[in-house]
Amino acid sequence: MLEECGLPYQVHKINIGSNAEQFTPEYLKINPNGKIPSIVDPDGPGGKPIAMMESGAILIYLAEKTKKFFPEKNRYQVLQWLMFQMGGVGPMFGQAHHFMRAKKDEVPYGSERYGNEAKRLYGVMDRHLEKNDFFSGTEYSIADMAIYPWTARYEWHRVDIASFRNVKRWYDKVGARPAVVKGMAVPQV
């Protein structure tokens, strides 16, 4: 979103794998949940700094601030797909990542449970995208921005993205956006 809107930003890496950085008093002032992502906008409402946590809230905040990627005519469609990411895609794909990639020992039940749920969610997205270019319909929005990074890890879910042809078409279109290319490279910086 920051790249799409051309907003200036500084990256501050937080190593959540260490179980230490995200629980420092300094970081907990920004994000009381001790998770990522978080932002601090020095030019928040009324010109005062504001700290924000949770990707969906951050996206809504930035969209309202910039008046971009949150089309009024499709506002509720954008919100429902943003909530789909926050309540389904993010938590379920995150569990698939854990059981299929980050675990020390194979846990067949976890891999099967979250692998199947990931495939089901890809199916939901595929059916929607059969009749829509983007999650809001015809316009790229914060819903696409929220869902894309999770689908970019489709191999981690053990999903053949080509078998979800509408998701694949959308994935290729979104992934070709210059701001998306630049934004997806930020975690490696």
JOPE-V526217 format. One record per residue. NEAR is the number of other C-alpha atoms within 10 Angstrom. Layout:
BEGIN
near=[NEAR | NEAR]
END
This chain:
BEGIN
near=[19 | 14 | 15 | 15 | 14 | 10 | 10 | 7 | 11 | 7 | 9 | 9 | 14 | 18 | 12 | 13 | 8 | 9 | 11 | 11 | 17 | 22 | 18 | 11 | 12 | 11 | 16 | 14 | 12 | 18 | 21 | 14 | 13 | 21 | 18 | 15 | 14 | 19 | 19 | 16 | 15 | 11 | 10 | 14 | 10 | 7 | 9 | 9 | 12 | 14 | 14 | 18 | 19 | 15 | 18 | 19 | 14 | 19 | 23 | 19 | 14 | 21 | 19 | 13 | 11 | 13 | 13 | 17 | 24 | 24 | 18 | 11 | 9 | 15 | 13 | 13 | 17 | 25 | 19 | 14 | 22 | 27 | 16 | 17 | 24 | 19 | 11 | 16 | 23 | 19 | 14 | 21 | 24 | 17 | 21 | 24 | 21 | 17 | 24 | 23 | 16 | 12 | 12 | 9 | 9 | 12 | 11 | 10 | 10 | 16 | 21 | 14 | 14 | 22 | 23 | 17 | 19 | 26 | 19 | 12 | 18 | 21 | 16 | 13 | 21 | 20 | 15 | 17 | 21 | 15 | 12 | 15 | 17 | 22 | 26 | 27 | 15 | 11 | 16 | 18 | 25 | 26 | 26 | 21 | 21 | 22 | 20 | 19 | 16 | 16 | 21 | 14 | 14 | 17 | 13 | 19 | 27 | 17 | 17 | 12 | 20 | 10 | 12 | 19 | 15 | 22 | 25 | 17 | 17 | 21 | 19 | 12 | 12 | 18 | 17 | 11 | 12 | 12 | 17 | 19 | 13 | 12 | 15 | 16 | 10 | 11 | 9 | 6 | 7]
END
